[in-house]
Amino acid sequence: MLSYEPGVNLVDFIPSDAPIATLPASYVRSSPGQLNGFQAVLEAMGQAVKKLHQIHVDQFGKFVGDNPNPYRTCALNFTQQEAKHQLRVCMQQGWFDREFVKTIEQWLAEYLQLIDETEPPCFIHYDLHAGNIRITRDTDGRWQFLTLLDFEMARVWLPEQDLAVLSWYLRGFDDDWWHAFLRGYGQ
């Protein structure tokens, strides 16, 4: 899909020596040129992501067993269930050993309690990294936000998932980029 969509990836603007992972080594960077209007690109991107997150749905994905709390959205329970599933897959694939999984489980036990049970589930991209954000350059040389790409992993969850991934990409290079995105996204 990337080869048919005009414009360049946001990741083109992140230097190859930036201390964050961007895309696989097979990806060839283009030359983005000057950053004229780049703050506006990030604000427009924030607005687009906010619109995506405003698509609320009735419930999260399927629970294993009975819904433990039918009067709330069950964000905590659903996230715990999904985390256990993902950790199990990572162990089966040999990516994580049991000791590392224990460390993650301890972190989850402490921090998942912070999830607001009244926050409604919404539509999220789930793979919102810099390579899935397309921008283009108009005739006066200013960069414009074009589109979000690659919704094959999209799902219903909490918007914090998308924000955490994108924050890692934007803040890892330039904190001003993250703040520009947040201006567009809003509170």
KEDREN-527732 format. One record per atom (N, C-alpha, C): x, z, y; atom name; residue in one letter. Coordinates in steps of 0.2 Angstrom, whole numbers, plus 5000, padded with zeros to 4 digits. Last residue first. Example, Ala and Ser with C-alpha at 12.3 -4.5 7.8 and 13.67 -1.06 7.14 Angstrom:
2
- X;Z;Y;name;resn
- 5064;5035;4989;N;s .
- 5068;5036;4995;CA;s .
- 5064;5039;5000;C;s .
- 5066;5039;4972;N;a .
- 5062;5039;4978;CA;a .
- 5066;5039;4984;C;a .
This chain:
187
- X;Z;Y;name;resn
- 4964;5124;5088;N;q .
- 4965;5130;5084;CA;q .
- 4961;5130;5078;C;q .
- 4972;5107;5087;N;g .
- 4968;5113;5090;CA;g .
- 4969;5119;5086;C;g .
- 4978;5095;5085;N;y .
- 4974;5098;5080;CA;y .
- 4970;5104;5083;C;y .
- 4986;5093;5097;N;g .
- 4980;5088;5095;CA;g .
- 4976;5091;5090;C;g .
- 4994;5104;5097;N;r .
- 4990;5102;5103;CA;r .
- 4984;5098;5101;C;r .
- 5000;5102;5084;N;l .
- 4996;5107;5085;CA;l .
- 4991;5106;5091;C;l .
- 5009;5091;5088;N;f .
- 5004;5090;5082;CA;f .
- 4998;5096;5083;C;f .
- 5017;5098;5097;N;a .
- 5013;5092;5099;CA;a .
- 5008;5091;5094;C;a .
- 5023;5107;5088;N;h .
- 5019;5110;5094;CA;h .
- 5014;5104;5096;C;h .
- 5030;5099;5080;N;w .
- 5025;5103;5077;CA;w .
- 5020;5105;5082;C;w .
- 5040;5094;5089;N;w .
- 5035;5089;5086;CA;w .
- 5029;5093;5083;C;w .
- 5047;5105;5093;N;d .
- 5042;5102;5098;CA;d .
- 5037;5097;5095;C;d .
- 5055;5107;5082;N;d .
- 5050;5111;5083;CA;d .
- 5045;5108;5088;C;d .
- 5061;5095;5072;N;d .
- 5061;5096;5079;CA;d .
- 5054;5101;5080;C;d .
- 5064;5097;5058;N;f .
- 5068;5092;5062;CA;f .
- 5068;5094;5069;C;f .
- 5056;5106;5052;N;g .
- 5062;5105;5049;CA;g .
- 5067;5101;5054;C;g .
- 5043;5103;5058;N;r .
- 5048;5109;5060;CA;r .
- 5055;5109;5058;C;r .
- 5039;5092;5050;N;l .
- 5040;5092;5057;CA;l .
- 5044;5097;5060;C;l .
- 5039;5097;5036;N;y .
- 5042;5090;5039;CA;y .
- 5044;5090;5046;C;y .
- 5032;5109;5037;N;w .
- 5039;5109;5034;CA;w .
- 5043;5102;5036;C;w .
- 5020;5105;5042;N;s .
- 5024;5109;5046;CA;s .
- 5031;5109;5044;C;s .
- 5015;5098;5031;N;l .
- 5017;5094;5037;CA;l .
- 5021;5098;5042;C;l .
- 5013;5108;5022;N;v .
- 5017;5103;5020;CA;v .
- 5019;5099;5027;C;v .
- 5004;5116;5030;N;a .
- 5010;5119;5027;CA;a .
- 5015;5113;5026;C;a .
- 4993;5108;5032;N;l .
- 4997;5110;5037;CA;l .
- 5003;5113;5035;C;l .
- 4988;5106;5019;N;d .
- 4990;5100;5023;CA;d .
- 4995;5103;5028;C;d .
- 4984;5120;5016;N;q .
- 4989;5116;5012;CA;q .
- 4992;5110;5015;C;q .
- 4975;5124;5026;N;e .
- 4982;5126;5026;CA;e .
- 4987;5123;5022;C;e .
- 4962;5119;5022;N;p .
- 4967;5115;5026;CA;p .
- 4974;5117;5027;C;p .
- 4958;5121;5005;N;l .
- 4959;5124;5011;CA;l .
- 4964;5120;5016;C;l .
- 4950;5108;4996;N;w .
- 4954;5114;4996;CA;w .
- 4954;5117;5003;C;w .
- 4947;5094;4987;N;v .
- 4944;5099;4991;CA;v .
- 4948;5105;4991;C;v .
- 4959;5080;4989;N;r .
- 4955;5085;4985;CA;r .
- 4951;5089;4990;C;r .
- 4970;5067;4986;N;a .
- 4966;5070;4990;CA;a .
- 4961;5075;4986;C;a .
- 4979;5058;4980;N;m .
- 4979;5065;4978;CA;m .
- 4974;5070;4982;C;m .
- 4978;5046;4986;N;e .
- 4976;5046;4979;CA;e .
- 4976;5054;4977;C;e .
- 4979;5042;4999;N;f .
- 4974;5047;4998;CA;f .
- 4973;5048;4991;C;f .
- 4988;5034;5008;N;d .
- 4990;5037;5002;CA;d .
- 4985;5043;5000;C;d .
- 4990;5037;5026;N;l .
- 4990;5033;5020;CA;l .
- 4990;5038;5014;C;l .
- 4983;5038;5043;N;l .
- 4986;5042;5037;CA;l .
- 4985;5037;5031;C;l .
- 4988;5027;5057;N;t .
- 4984;5029;5051;CA;t .
- 4987;5034;5047;C;t .
- 4994;5026;5070;N;l .
- 4990;5021;5067;CA;l .
- 4985;5024;5062;C;l .
- 5000;5032;5086;N;f .
- 4998;5034;5079;CA;f .
- 4993;5028;5076;C;f .
- 5012;5022;5094;N;q .
- 5005;5024;5094;CA;q .
- 5004;5026;5086;C;q .
- 5025;5020;5106;N;w .
- 5023;5022;5100;CA;w .
- 5016;5024;5099;C;w .
- 5028;5008;5118;N;r .
- 5026;5014;5117;CA;r .
- 5023;5015;5110;C;r .
- 5031;4995;5122;N;g .
- 5036;4999;5119;CA;g .
- 5034;5006;5117;C;g .
- 5020;4987;5126;N;d .
- 5024;4990;5131;CA;d .
- 5030;4995;5129;C;d .
- 5014;4983;5114;N;t .
- 5018;4978;5118;CA;t .
- 5022;4981;5123;C;t .
- 5017;4997;5102;N;d .
- 5013;4992;5106;CA;d .
- 5017;4988;5110;C;d .
- 5021;5001;5086;N;r .
- 5024;5001;5093;CA;r .
- 5020;4995;5096;C;r .
- 5014;5014;5075;N;t .
- 5016;5007;5077;CA;t .
- 5018;5007;5084;C;t .
- 5014;5024;5060;N;i .
- 5014;5023;5067;CA;i .
- 5016;5016;5069;C;i .
- 5007;5033;5047;N;r .
- 5010;5026;5049;CA;r .
- 5009;5026;5057;C;r .
- 5012;5044;5035;N;i .
- 5009;5044;5041;CA;i .
- 5012;5037;5045;C;i .
- 5018;5047;5023;N;n .
- 5011;5045;5023;CA;n .
- 5008;5044;5029;C;n .
- 5031;5052;5026;N;g .
- 5030;5045;5024;CA;g .
- 5023;5042;5023;C;g .
- 5028;5065;5029;N;a .
- 5030;5061;5035;CA;a .
- 5030;5053;5032;C;a .
- 5014;5071;5019;N;h .
- 5021;5071;5021;CA;h .
- 5023;5065;5026;C;h .
- 5002;5076;5013;N;l .
- 5003;5074;5020;CA;l .
- 5010;5075;5022;C;l .
- 4994;5077;5001;N;d .
- 5001;5074;5001;CA;d .
- 5003;5072;5008;C;d .
- 4982;5082;5004;N;y .
- 4986;5086;4999;CA;y .
- 4993;5083;4998;C;y .
- 4971;5080;5012;N;h .
- 4975;5074;5010;CA;h .
- 4979;5077;5004;C;h .
- 4955;5088;5010;N;i .
- 4962;5088;5012;CA;i .
- 4966;5082;5009;C;i .
- 4939;5093;5014;N;f .
- 4943;5088;5012;CA;f .
- 4950;5088;5014;C;f .
- 4936;5111;5012;N;c .
- 4936;5105;5016;CA;c .
- 4940;5100;5012;C;c .
- 4928;5127;5010;N;p .
- 4932;5122;5008;CA;p .
- 4931;5115;5012;C;p .
- 4927;5139;5023;N;p .
- 4924;5134;5019;CA;p .
- 4929;5129;5016;C;p .
- 4931;5156;5023;N;e .
- 4933;5149;5025;CA;e .
- 4930;5144;5021;C;e .
- 4929;5168;5018;N;t .
- 4923;5165;5021;CA;t .
- 4925;5158;5023;C;t .
- 4940;5174;5013;N;e .
- 4935;5171;5008;CA;e .
- 4929;5168;5011;C;e .
- 4956;5170;5018;N;d .
- 4949;5172;5020;CA;d .
- 4944;5169;5016;C;d .
- 4970;5176;5010;N;i .
- 4965;5171;5010;CA;i .
- 4958;5173;5013;C;i .
- 4978;5187;5007;N;l .
- 4977;5185;5014;CA;l .
- 4972;5180;5015;C;l .
- 4981;5187;4994;N;q .
- 4975;5192;4996;CA;q .
- 4974;5191;5003;C;q .
- 4991;5180;4991;N;l .
- 4985;5176;4991;CA;l .
- 4979;5181;4993;C;l .
- 5003;5188;4993;N;y .
- 5000;5184;4998;CA;y .
- 4994;5181;4998;C;y .
- 5005;5195;4981;N;e .
- 5005;5199;4987;CA;e .
- 5001;5195;4993;C;e .
- 5003;5186;4970;N;a .
- 4999;5192;4970;CA;a .
- 4999;5196;4977;C;a .
- 5013;5177;4974;N;l .
- 5006;5175;4974;CA;l .
- 5001;5181;4975;C;l .
- 5025;5184;4971;N;w .
- 5023;5182;4978;CA;w .
- 5016;5180;4979;C;w .
- 5023;5185;4958;N;q .
- 5023;5191;4962;CA;q .
- 5022;5190;4969;C;q .
- 5024;5172;4954;N;e .
- 5018;5176;4953;CA;e .
- 5017;5182;4957;C;e .
- 5037;5169;4957;N;i .
- 5031;5165;4961;CA;i .
- 5025;5169;4960;C;i .
- 5043;5177;4948;N;t .
- 5045;5178;4955;CA;t .
- 5039;5175;4959;C;t .
- 5039;5171;4936;N;k .
- 5037;5178;4937;CA;k .
- 5038;5180;4945;C;k .
- 5045;5159;4937;N;v .
- 5038;5159;4937;CA;v .
- 5035;5166;4939;C;v .
- 5058;5162;4935;N;f .
- 5056;5159;4941;CA;f .
- 5049;5160;4942;C;f .
- 5057;5166;4921;N;e .
- 5059;5171;4927;CA;e .
- 5057;5169;4934;C;e .
- 5054;5155;4914;N;r .
- 5049;5160;4915;CA;r .
- 5051;5165;4920;C;r .
- 5058;5140;4924;N;d .
- 5059;5145;4918;CA;d .
- 5054;5151;4920;C;d .
- 5052;5124;4928;N;f .
- 5053;5131;4930;CA;f .
- 5054;5135;4924;C;f .
- 5052;5112;4922;N;w .
- 5055;5112;4929;CA;w .
- 5056;5119;4931;C;w .
- 5047;5110;4909;N;g .
- 5054;5112;4910;CA;g .
- 5057;5113;4917;C;g .
- 5034;5107;4908;N;q .
- 5038;5101;4909;CA;q .
- 5046;5103;4910;C;q .
- 5029;5120;4906;N;q .
- 5028;5115;4901;CA;q .
- 5033;5109;4902;C;q .
- 5031;5124;4919;N;m .
- 5034;5127;4914;CA;m .
- 5034;5123;4908;C;m .
- 5022;5116;4926;N;c .
- 5029;5116;4928;CA;c .
- 5033;5119;4922;C;c .
- 5010;5120;4920;N;v .
- 5012;5113;4920;CA;v .
- 5020;5113;4921;C;v .
- 5009;5133;4925;N;r .
- 5009;5132;4917;CA;r .
- 5012;5125;4916;C;r .
- 5008;5132;4938;N;l .
- 5014;5135;4936;CA;l .
- 5015;5134;4928;C;l .
- 4995;5125;4939;N;q .
- 5002;5122;4941;CA;q .
- 5008;5125;4939;C;q .
- 4987;5136;4934;N;h .
- 4987;5129;4931;CA;h .
- 4994;5126;4933;C;h .
- 4989;5146;4944;N;k .
- 4991;5147;4937;CA;k .
- 4992;5140;4933;C;k .
- 4984;5139;4955;N;a .
- 4991;5141;4955;CA;a .
- 4993;5142;4948;C;a .
- 4971;5138;4952;N;e .
- 4975;5132;4953;CA;e .
- 4982;5133;4952;C;e .
- 4967;5151;4952;N;q .
- 4966;5147;4946;CA;q .
- 4970;5141;4946;C;q .
- 4970;5155;4965;N;q .
- 4973;5158;4960;CA;q .
- 4973;5154;4953;C;q .
- 4960;5146;4971;N;t .
- 4968;5146;4973;CA;t .
- 4972;5149;4967;C;t .
- 4948;5152;4967;N;f .
- 4950;5145;4965;CA;f .
- 4958;5144;4966;C;f .
- 4949;5165;4972;N;n .
- 4949;5164;4965;CA;n .
- 4951;5157;4963;C;n .
- 4950;5162;4986;N;l .
- 4955;5166;4983;CA;l .
- 4955;5164;4975;C;l .
- 4938;5155;4989;N;a .
- 4944;5152;4990;CA;a .
- 4950;5155;4986;C;a .
- 4924;5157;4987;N;c .
- 4929;5159;4982;CA;c .
- 4935;5155;4983;C;c .
- 4914;5158;4996;N;t .
- 4917;5151;4994;CA;t .
- 4922;5152;4989;C;t .
- 4901;5169;4990;N;r .
- 4907;5167;4995;CA;r .
- 4909;5160;4993;C;r .
- 4892;5172;4981;N;y .
- 4890;5173;4988;CA;y .
- 4896;5171;4993;C;y .
- 4898;5172;4968;N;p .
- 4893;5166;4970;CA;p .
- 4891;5167;4977;C;p .
- 4911;5175;4961;N;n .
- 4908;5178;4967;CA;n .
- 4904;5172;4970;C;n .
- 4915;5169;4949;N;p .
- 4916;5177;4950;CA;p .
- 4913;5180;4956;C;p .
- 4907;5158;4940;N;n .
- 4909;5159;4947;CA;n .
- 4909;5167;4948;C;n .
- 4913;5158;4923;N;d .
- 4907;5159;4928;CA;d .
- 4911;5160;4935;C;d .
- 4925;5146;4918;N;g .
- 4921;5152;4917;CA;g .
- 4916;5152;4923;C;g .
- 4935;5139;4930;N;v .
- 4935;5140;4922;CA;v .
- 4930;5146;4921;C;v .
- 4927;5129;4942;N;f .
- 4930;5135;4940;CA;f .
- 4930;5135;4932;C;f .
- 4930;5114;4951;N;k .
- 4927;5117;4945;CA;k .
- 4931;5123;4943;C;k .
- 4933;5115;4969;N;g .
- 4933;5111;4962;CA;g .
- 4930;5116;4957;C;g .
- 4922;5122;4981;N;f .
- 4929;5120;4978;CA;f .
- 4928;5117;4972;C;f .
- 4907;5117;4989;N;q .
- 4911;5121;4985;CA;q .
- 4918;5118;4983;C;q .
- 4902;5108;4999;N;d .
- 4899;5114;4997;CA;d .
- 4903;5119;4993;C;d .
- 4913;5103;5012;N;v .
- 4910;5102;5006;CA;v .
- 4907;5109;5004;C;v .
- 4918;5096;5028;N;h .
- 4917;5102;5024;CA;h .
- 4912;5100;5018;C;h .
- 4928;5089;5037;N;i .
- 4923;5086;5032;CA;i .
- 4923;5092;5027;C;i .
- 4938;5093;5045;N;q .
- 4931;5095;5047;CA;q .
- 4926;5092;5042;C;q .
- 4949;5087;5041;N;h .
- 4948;5094;5039;CA;h .
- 4941;5097;5041;C;h .
- 4949;5075;5047;N;l .
- 4949;5075;5040;CA;l .
- 4947;5082;5038;C;l .
- 4950;5080;5061;N;k .
- 4944;5076;5059;CA;k .
- 4943;5076;5051;C;k .
- 4963;5084;5060;N;k .
- 4958;5089;5061;CA;k .
- 4951;5086;5059;C;k .
- 4970;5073;5058;N;v .
- 4970;5077;5053;CA;v .
- 4965;5082;5054;C;v .
- 4968;5067;5071;N;a .
- 4966;5063;5065;CA;a .
- 4965;5068;5059;C;a .
- 4974;5076;5079;N;q .
- 4967;5075;5080;CA;q .
- 4964;5072;5074;C;q .
- 4987;5074;5075;N;g .
- 4984;5081;5075;CA;g .
- 4976;5080;5075;C;g .
- 4989;5061;5079;N;m .
- 4990;5063;5072;CA;m .
- 4986;5069;5071;C;m .
- 4989;5063;5093;N;a .
- 4984;5059;5090;CA;a .
- 4984;5060;5082;C;a .
- 5001;5071;5094;N;e .
- 4994;5074;5096;CA;e .
- 4989;5070;5093;C;e .
- 5010;5061;5090;N;l .
- 5009;5068;5086;CA;l .
- 5003;5071;5088;C;l .
- 5009;5052;5100;N;v .
- 5008;5050;5093;CA;v .
- 5006;5056;5089;C;v .
- 5013;5059;5111;N;a .
- 5006;5057;5111;CA;a .
- 5004;5055;5104;C;a .
- 5026;5061;5109;N;q .
- 5022;5067;5109;CA;q .
- 5015;5065;5108;C;q .
- 5031;5047;5110;N;f .
- 5030;5050;5104;CA;f .
- 5026;5057;5103;C;f .
- 5033;5039;5121;N;g .
- 5026;5041;5119;CA;g .
- 5025;5045;5113;C;g .
- 5048;5033;5115;N;n .
- 5043;5033;5121;CA;n .
- 5036;5034;5119;C;n .
- 5059;5034;5108;N;l .
- 5054;5038;5106;CA;l .
- 5049;5038;5112;C;l .
- 5068;5018;5103;N;q .
- 5066;5024;5107;CA;q .
- 5060;5028;5105;C;q .
- 5070;5014;5086;N;g .
- 5071;5013;5093;CA;g .
- 5070;5019;5097;C;g .
- 5068;5014;5072;N;p .
- 5062;5015;5076;CA;p .
- 5064;5014;5083;C;p .
- 5073;5004;5059;N;s .
- 5076;5006;5065;CA;s .
- 5070;5007;5070;C;s .
- 5069;5010;5043;N;s .
- 5069;5005;5048;CA;s .
- 5072;5008;5054;C;s .
- 5076;5015;5027;N;r .
- 5073;5017;5034;CA;r .
- 5073;5010;5038;C;r .
- 5070;5013;5011;N;v .
- 5075;5010;5016;CA;v .
- 5072;5011;5023;C;v .
- 5069;5022;4996;N;y .
- 5066;5021;5003;CA;y .
- 5071;5018;5008;C;y .
- 5077;5027;4986;N;s .
- 5075;5020;4986;CA;s .
- 5072;5018;4993;C;s .
- 5077;5041;4987;N;a .
- 5083;5037;4990;CA;a .
- 5081;5030;4990;C;a .
- 5061;5047;4992;N;p .
- 5066;5045;4987;CA;p .
- 5071;5041;4990;C;p .
- 5060;5056;5008;N;l .
- 5057;5051;5003;CA;l .
- 5063;5050;4998;C;l .
- 5065;5070;5013;N;t .
- 5060;5065;5016;CA;t .
- 5057;5061;5010;C;t .
- 5070;5087;5014;N;a .
- 5069;5081;5010;CA;a .
- 5064;5076;5013;C;a .
- 5080;5092;5028;N;i .
- 5074;5092;5024;CA;i .
- 5074;5086;5019;C;i .
- 5090;5092;5038;N;p .
- 5090;5097;5032;CA;p .
- 5084;5098;5028;C;p .
- 5095;5075;5041;N;a .
- 5091;5081;5043;CA;a .
- 5090;5086;5037;C;a .
- 5102;5064;5039;N;d .
- 5105;5070;5038;CA;d .
- 5101;5076;5040;C;d .
- 5093;5054;5043;N;s .
- 5094;5054;5036;CA;s .
- 5098;5061;5034;C;s .
- 5081;5059;5056;N;p .
- 5088;5057;5054;CA;p .
- 5089;5058;5046;C;p .
- 5065;5053;5057;N;i .
- 5069;5059;5055;CA;i .
- 5076;5057;5052;C;i .
- 5059;5042;5059;N;f .
- 5061;5045;5065;CA;f .
- 5065;5052;5063;C;f .
- 5053;5038;5047;N;d .
- 5059;5034;5050;CA;d .
- 5062;5037;5056;C;d .
- 5042;5046;5045;N;v .
- 5049;5048;5042;CA;v .
- 5055;5044;5045;C;v .
- 5032;5038;5050;N;l .
- 5034;5044;5054;CA;l .
- 5041;5046;5051;C;l .
- 5034;5021;5046;N;n .
- 5033;5028;5044;CA;n .
- 5035;5033;5049;C;n .
- 5027;5008;5055;N;v .
- 5033;5011;5052;CA;v .
- 5031;5018;5050;C;v .
- 5017;4993;5055;N;g .
- 5019;4999;5058;CA;g .
- 5025;5002;5054;C;g .
- 5004;4988;5043;N;p .
- 5008;4987;5048;CA;p .
- 5011;4994;5051;C;p .
- 5003;4988;5026;N;e .
- 5001;4992;5032;CA;e .
- 5006;4990;5037;C;e .
- 5009;4983;5014;N;y .
- 5004;4979;5017;CA;y .
- 5001;4982;5024;C;y .
- 5018;4993;5010;N;s .
- 5020;4986;5011;CA;s .
- 5015;4982;5015;C;s .
- 5010;5004;5006;N;l .
- 5014;5004;5012;CA;l .
- 5016;4997;5014;C;l .
- 5004;5000;4994;N;m .
- 5000;5000;5000;CA;m .
- 5004;5000;5006;C;m .
